[in-house]
Structures are given as structure tokens and as C-alpha cells.
Amino acid sequence: VVGTVTITTKKALDARRFFVALVGHEEIERRDNSSDGKRTESREIYRDEYSFLDGEQLPAGMNQSFDFDLVAPSGNQVDGGGAERSGGGVEINVGGMSFGSDQRRRRLRWSVEARVDLPGVDLAKSKSVRVNLS
């Protein structure tokens, strides 16, 4: 993922760190057949970061652009395989009682995140991106 990020300051700031990251989140939606419940869980499964500034004073009126090149993973580097998948449910009937396995839907969401870590404040902006895993 190649891009440019621009930082503009209105006043002088003590930046602990200024960086961009390619972040992959796996979202798992679970439906339980027996109770009609629906639950969504999310977890970070990939992160590649590039730092521009570490522990620097940013002057007032700064308007500077930085280019970045972040590495997208191959399909076998990502836990969960990287493809959108739907799982089928299994239902077992015993003496009139039904036991259904939960159905799962998995999806990967990718974003590029720019973040400035300041004392007491963490400023961030992110943009969704499309990553094709091979």
C-alpha cells in the first residue's frame, strides 16, 4: 500500500511518535440457530507500521507531507486465510430435541491508519483500503 500522509499543526507539539500502519481486522459474525442470537467479534490479525517521527518537537504552522510504502501480507501470512467465508450450520436431532451449531461469517477489513502520539492525546485518522491477498 503506497500513499502520502500530511501533518498540519496549529501550535507547537511534542510528538512522541508519528506513524502510519496497515491494519487488518477479522470480523466474525456468529448466529446461534437455537436462540436466534447474533454476535460480532473483531480482532486485529495483521499490522505493518512505518514511523516518520519519534520524540520530536513539531513547530507551529508545520505542513509537511510524508510518503509511505506498507507491505500487504500474502494469503498464508494472515490468520484466517484472508477470504470472506460463510460457514454452514450442523443440526443434530435427538429424540425431538435439536442442537444447532452456530453459523459463522468471517470478513477481513483493512485500513491505513495515521497516528500522532502526543502527551495526553492520541490523534488518529484512518481510511479503509482494499487488499487482495494472493
Beta strands, then each sheet from edge to edge (+ up, - down):
strand 1: 2-8
strand 2: 13-32
strand 3: 37-58
strand 4: 63-69
strand 5: 85-86
strand 6: 91-94
strand 7: 97-100
strand 8: 103-118
strand 9: 121-129
sheet 1: 1+ 4-
sheet 2: 3+ 2- 8+ 5-
sheet 3: 3+ 2- 8+ 9-
sheet 4: 6+ 7-
end
